[in-house]
């Protein structure tokens, strides 16, 4: 299995738990999702997708400004990025390699 198919399988495997982890109407950021749609199909949420382990603090800030409340991530690179860490409020759940974080706007914006 290639990496993208493995990620899709994990999302499918835990779809019920991932769907129920946050409110149905919550806007979310999800990745890695090269298609920009499959992750959201399985978690039954709306929002913004990222791929290839890439999301900047500026992008994250804009998404939060537009209502994003949660981050669904299977990317340890994103979660451990010093510019992204200030946006992670609390871990809501982990299922397999997928972690769900409540996100926030930091008091001091990363540079």
N, CA, C and O of each residue as an XYZ file, in Angstrom:
444
protein
N       0.833     -1.200      0.000
C       0.000      0.000      0.000
C       0.868      1.249      0.000
O       1.866      1.323      0.717
N       0.483      2.222     -0.803
C       1.225      3.469     -0.735
C       0.716      4.304      0.440
O      -0.321      4.001      1.030
N       1.456      5.350      0.765
C       1.154      6.141      1.960
C      -0.232      6.777      1.918
O      -0.938      6.787      2.927
N      -0.627      7.307      0.762
C      -1.949      7.947      0.651
C      -3.066      6.934      0.897
O      -4.030      7.241      1.598
N      -2.948      5.734      0.333
C      -3.974      4.710      0.550
C      -4.002      4.256      1.999
O      -5.072      3.973      2.538
N      -2.847      4.181      2.633
C      -2.779      3.802      4.047
C      -3.496      4.841      4.901
O      -4.222      4.486      5.830
N      -3.296      6.116      4.595
C      -3.966      7.186      5.350
C      -5.475      7.116      5.174
O      -6.225      7.275      6.138
N      -5.916      6.879      3.957
C      -7.355      6.773      3.700
C      -7.935      5.587      4.469
O      -9.016      5.694      5.050
N      -7.233      4.473      4.476
C      -7.705      3.286      5.196
C      -7.844      3.594      6.683
O      -8.842      3.215      7.296
N      -6.867      4.271      7.270
C      -6.946      4.598      8.703
C      -8.137      5.495      8.989
O      -8.830      5.314      9.990
N      -8.376      6.455      8.119
C      -9.515      7.350      8.300
C     -10.813      6.558      8.223
O     -11.719      6.772      9.028
N     -10.908      5.652      7.271
C     -12.099      4.817      7.128
C     -12.276      3.901      8.342
O     -13.393      3.722      8.827
N     -11.197      3.333      8.821
C     -11.227      2.393      9.940
C     -11.836      3.021     11.193
O     -12.574      2.360     11.924
N     -11.534      4.277     11.437
C     -11.990      4.965     12.655
C     -13.035      6.040     12.379
O     -13.216      6.942     13.196
N     -13.726      5.961     11.241
C     -14.586      7.071     10.845
C     -15.665      7.402     11.876
O     -15.953      8.580     12.089
N     -16.263      6.412     12.514
C     -17.319      6.697     13.491
C     -16.775      7.498     14.666
O     -17.371      8.498     15.064
N     -15.651      7.068     15.221
C     -15.050      7.779     16.354
C     -14.589      9.171     15.949
O     -14.758     10.131     16.702
N     -13.999      9.282     14.747
C     -13.516     10.578     14.278
C     -14.673     11.538     14.021
O     -14.552     12.734     14.282
N     -15.781     11.031     13.518
C     -16.963     11.872     13.276
C     -17.551     12.387     14.585
O     -17.967     13.542     14.673
N     -17.584     11.533     15.596
C     -18.232     11.884     16.852
C     -17.350     12.645     17.832
O     -17.814     13.045     18.899
N     -16.097     12.848     17.485
C     -15.149     13.477     18.416
C     -15.399     14.967     18.613
O     -15.073     15.522     19.662
N     -15.976     15.612     17.606
C     -16.234     17.048     17.684
C     -17.669     17.307     17.217
O     -18.265     16.453     16.562
N     -18.228     18.471     17.545
C     -19.609     18.771     17.127
C     -19.785     18.672     15.602
O     -18.866     18.976     14.841
N     -20.957     18.252     15.180
C     -21.235     18.066     13.753
C     -21.035     19.327     12.926
O     -20.626     19.251     11.768
N     -21.317     20.474     13.505
C     -21.226     21.715     12.741
C     -19.874     22.417     12.877
O     -19.704     23.529     12.379
N     -18.919     21.781     13.543
C     -17.602     22.393     13.735
C     -16.837     22.446     12.415
O     -16.803     21.466     11.671
N     -16.231     23.581     12.132
C     -15.354     23.702     10.974
C     -13.979     23.179     11.360
O     -13.476     23.464     12.447
N     -13.378     22.410     10.461
C     -12.145     21.699     10.790
C     -11.081     21.897      9.717
O     -11.371     22.244      8.572
N      -9.854     21.664     10.125
C      -8.710     21.582      9.221
C      -8.284     20.122      9.250
O      -8.185     19.532     10.326
N      -8.030     19.532      8.088
C      -7.710     18.108      8.056
C      -6.586     17.805      7.079
O      -6.519     18.373      5.989
N      -5.713     16.909      7.486
C      -4.645     16.472      6.590
C      -3.790     15.413      7.237
O      -3.857     15.203      8.449
N      -3.065     14.809      6.513
C      -2.726     15.036      5.123
C      -3.819     14.459      4.221
O      -4.251     13.319      4.395
N      -4.248     15.255      3.272
C      -5.244     14.807      2.305
C      -4.918     15.432      0.956
O      -5.281     16.575      0.677
N      -4.232     14.665      0.135
C      -3.833     15.170     -1.178
C      -5.046     15.462     -2.055
O      -4.978     16.332     -2.923
N      -6.156     14.752     -1.845
C      -7.359     14.951     -2.658
C      -8.123     16.210     -2.244
O      -8.855     16.790     -3.046
N      -7.948     16.629     -0.986
C      -8.673     17.752     -0.375
C     -10.127     17.420     -0.044
O     -10.854     18.288      0.439
N     -10.571     16.175     -0.293
C     -11.970     15.817     -0.081
C     -12.193     14.524      0.707
O     -13.144     14.428      1.482
N     -11.331     13.541      0.515
C     -11.577     12.211      1.082
C     -11.617     12.243      2.606
O     -12.500     11.639      3.215
N     -10.679     12.933      3.218
C     -10.646     13.022      4.684
C     -11.982     13.565      5.189
O     -12.563     13.019      6.127
N     -12.465     14.639      4.569
C     -13.722     15.256      5.000
C     -14.924     14.343      4.772
O     -15.881     14.368      5.545
N     -14.875     13.548      3.725
C     -15.950     12.586      3.477
C     -16.053     11.611      4.653
O     -17.146     11.352      5.157
N     -14.930     11.082      5.078
C     -14.948     10.089      6.151
C     -15.272     10.685      7.520
O     -15.917     10.027      8.337
N     -14.842     11.906      7.782
C     -15.131     12.490      9.104
C     -16.448     13.264      9.109
O     -16.901     13.709     10.164
N     -17.060     13.427      7.940
C     -18.341     14.117      7.798
C     -18.298     15.523      8.388
O     -19.177     15.921      9.153
N     -17.274     16.252      8.022
C     -17.095     17.630      8.469
C     -16.814     18.513      7.269
O     -16.595     18.025      6.161
N     -16.822     19.818      7.501
C     -16.476     20.806      6.486
C     -15.291     21.613      6.993
O     -15.062     21.728      8.198
N     -14.544     22.170      6.044
C     -13.416     22.993      6.434
C     -12.343     23.046      5.372
O     -12.633     23.115      4.177
N     -11.091     23.014      5.821
C      -9.939     23.212      4.969
C      -8.999     22.018      5.084
O      -8.842     21.434      6.156
N      -8.380     21.666      3.962
C      -7.456     20.533      3.940
C      -6.036     21.013      3.673
O      -5.818     22.061      3.066
N      -5.084     20.227      4.139
C      -3.689     20.443      3.777
C      -3.100     19.108      3.345
O      -3.627     18.043      3.668
N      -2.003     19.185      2.614
C      -1.349     17.978      2.143
C       0.153     18.119      2.198
O       0.682     19.209      2.415
N       0.832     17.009      2.001
C       2.290     16.954      1.943
C       2.952     17.539      3.192
O       4.035     18.118      3.107
N       2.313     17.391      4.334
C       2.862     17.885      5.602
C       3.137     19.389      5.576
O       4.075     19.867      6.214
N       2.303     20.135      4.826
C       2.545     21.576      4.693
C       1.309     22.374      5.078
O       0.249     22.246      4.466
N       1.467     23.194      6.100
C       0.501     24.239      6.446
C       1.289     25.290      7.213
O       2.046     24.955      8.124
N       1.120     26.541      6.857
C       1.877     27.598      7.516
C       1.056     28.210      8.652
O      -0.159     28.029      8.722
N       1.724     28.922      9.520
C       1.006     29.595     10.604
C       0.081     30.672     10.032
O      -0.987     30.919     10.591
N       0.468     31.310      8.940
C      -0.404     32.303      8.292
C      -1.685     31.642      7.769
O      -2.781     32.174      7.948
N      -1.540     30.485      7.124
C      -2.713     29.762      6.635
C      -3.605     29.348      7.801
O      -4.824     29.513      7.751
N      -2.992     28.816      8.840
C      -3.746     28.374     10.015
C      -4.487     29.551     10.651
O      -5.647     29.422     11.042
N      -3.826     30.673     10.750
C      -4.432     31.874     11.321
C      -5.644     32.317     10.504
O      -6.673     32.682     11.072
N      -5.530     32.288      9.171
C      -6.654     32.659      8.304
C      -7.820     31.689      8.478
O      -8.977     32.105      8.523
N      -7.513     30.397      8.576
C      -8.566     29.394      8.741
C      -9.287     29.572     10.076
O     -10.507     29.429     10.147
N      -8.546     29.880     11.115
C      -9.156     30.142     12.426
C     -10.026     31.394     12.342
O     -11.113     31.432     12.919
N      -9.558     32.415     11.632
C     -10.341     33.641     11.450
C     -11.666     33.355     10.748
O     -12.655     34.054     10.970
N     -11.684     32.330      9.903
C     -12.886     31.956      9.165
C     -13.723     30.917      9.898
O     -14.732     30.447      9.373
N     -13.302     30.554     11.125
C     -14.131     29.681     11.945
C     -13.592     28.312     12.282
O     -14.267     27.552     12.978
N     -12.394     27.960     11.816
C     -11.837     26.636     12.133
C     -11.658     26.483     13.638
O     -11.135     27.373     14.309
N     -12.104     25.334     14.158
C     -12.035     25.073     15.591
C     -11.208     23.843     15.947
O     -10.735     23.718     17.076
N     -11.031     22.930     14.984
C     -10.344     21.662     15.252
C      -9.387     21.331     14.124
O      -9.600     21.706     12.971
N      -8.329     20.618     14.482
C      -7.353     20.124     13.522
C      -7.323     18.605     13.596
O      -7.016     18.037     14.644
N      -7.642     17.947     12.488
C      -7.482     16.501     12.341
C      -6.159     16.309     11.609
O      -5.994     16.806     10.495
N      -5.223     15.602     12.216
C      -3.897     15.498     11.618
C      -3.314     14.099     11.756
O      -3.423     13.458     12.801
N      -2.695     13.647     10.676
C      -1.879     12.441     10.760
C      -0.419     12.801     10.478
O       0.379     11.951     10.083
N      -0.091     14.068     10.687
C       1.243     14.576     10.390
C       1.972     14.986     11.663
O       1.661     16.017     12.260
N       2.926     14.188     12.067
C       3.734     14.573     13.231
C       4.604     15.782     12.894
O       4.958     16.549     13.789
N       4.958     15.968     11.608
C       5.744     17.141     11.215
C       4.969     18.430     11.490
O       5.538     19.410     11.971
N       3.683     18.426     11.187
C       2.844     19.602     11.446
C       2.706     19.820     12.949
O       2.906     20.931     13.441
N       2.368     18.770     13.669
C       2.113     18.892     15.111
C       3.343     19.299     15.907
O       3.216     19.879     16.985
N       4.530     19.005     15.391
C       5.767     19.345     16.091
C       6.450     20.579     15.526
O       7.551     20.929     15.953
N       5.808     21.241     14.571
C       6.357     22.451     13.977
C       6.269     23.595     14.991
O       5.191     23.883     15.512
N       7.388     24.236     15.266
C       7.430     25.290     16.301
C       6.489     26.452     15.982
O       6.070     27.165     16.894
N       6.148     26.657     14.707
C       5.226     27.728     14.341
C       3.763     27.308     14.447
O       2.877     28.162     14.448
N       3.498     26.015     14.535
C       2.134     25.496     14.632
C       1.760     25.177     16.081
O       0.599     25.325     16.463
N       2.713     24.750     16.876
C       2.456     24.360     18.275
C       1.641     25.405     19.049
O       0.742     25.021     19.797
N       1.918     26.712     18.903
C       1.121     27.691     19.658
C      -0.377     27.681     19.337
O      -1.177     28.188     20.123
N      -0.761     27.113     18.199
C      -2.170     27.048     17.803
C      -2.892     25.833     18.368
O      -4.121     25.775     18.329
N      -2.153     24.868     18.890
C      -2.751     23.637     19.401
C      -3.154     23.841     20.854
O      -2.300     24.002     21.725
N      -4.441     23.833     21.108
C      -4.965     24.084     22.449
C      -4.936     22.810     23.293
O      -4.330     22.781     24.364
N      -5.592     21.764     22.806
C      -5.638     20.509     23.564
C      -5.905     19.345     22.628
O      -6.553     19.499     21.592
N      -5.397     18.179     23.003
C      -5.646     16.961     22.247
C      -7.024     16.434     22.629
O      -7.288     16.169     23.801
N      -7.891     16.284     21.649
C      -9.247     15.788     21.878
C      -9.266     14.266     21.839
O      -9.903     13.627     22.676
N      -8.561     13.684     20.859
C      -8.599     12.238     20.673
C      -7.466     11.820     19.750
O      -7.006     12.596     18.913
N      -7.027     10.578     19.920
C      -6.133      9.960     18.954
C      -6.692      8.589     18.593
O      -7.034      7.793     19.468
N      -6.779      8.329     17.296
C      -7.195      7.027     16.777
C      -6.178      6.635     15.723
O      -6.078      7.279     14.679
N      -5.425      5.581     15.993
C      -4.356      5.207     15.081
C      -3.376      6.358     14.970
O      -2.924      6.893     15.982
N      -3.045      6.740     13.748
C      -2.093      7.840     13.542
C      -2.775      9.204     13.487
O      -2.101     10.222     13.331
N      -4.085      9.240     13.612
C      -4.831     10.496     13.485
C      -5.070     11.112     14.860
O      -5.618     10.473     15.758
N      -4.649     12.355     15.003
C      -4.881     13.108     16.234
C      -5.835     14.250     15.931
O      -5.783     14.854     14.860
N      -6.702     14.535     16.885
C      -7.632     15.661     16.763
C      -7.289     16.656     17.866
O      -7.256     16.307     19.046
N      -7.036     17.890     17.468
C      -6.723     18.959     18.404
C      -7.791     20.039     18.353
O      -8.292     20.371     17.279
N      -8.137     20.583     19.503
C      -8.854     21.855     19.546
C      -7.788     22.896     19.236
O      -6.677     22.823     19.763
N      -8.116     23.863     18.386
C      -7.123     24.878     18.033
C      -7.553     26.245     18.537
O      -8.729     26.485     18.812
N      -6.589     27.123     18.650
C      -6.814     28.468     19.181
C      -5.898     29.444     18.459
O      -4.936     29.046     17.803
N      -6.200     30.682     18.586
C      -5.306     31.724     18.102
C      -4.351     32.063     19.241
O      -4.807     32.437     20.322
N      -3.046     31.944     19.034
C      -2.101     32.226     20.115
C      -2.081     33.708     20.481
O      -2.401     34.566     19.659
N      -1.702     33.992     21.716
C      -1.604     35.378     22.162
C      -0.505     36.116     21.396
O      -0.658     37.285     21.041
N       0.585     35.426     21.152
C       1.699     35.996     20.376
C       1.806     35.186     19.094
O       1.987     33.969     19.132
N       1.692     35.869     17.954
C       1.742     35.185     16.667
C       3.164     34.699     16.382
O       4.118     35.461     16.542
N       3.318     33.435     15.959
C       4.639     32.943     15.587
C       5.165     33.715     14.374
O       4.391     34.180     13.537
N       6.474     33.841     14.293
C       7.050     34.565     13.142
C       7.410     33.627     12.021
O       7.904     34.067     10.983
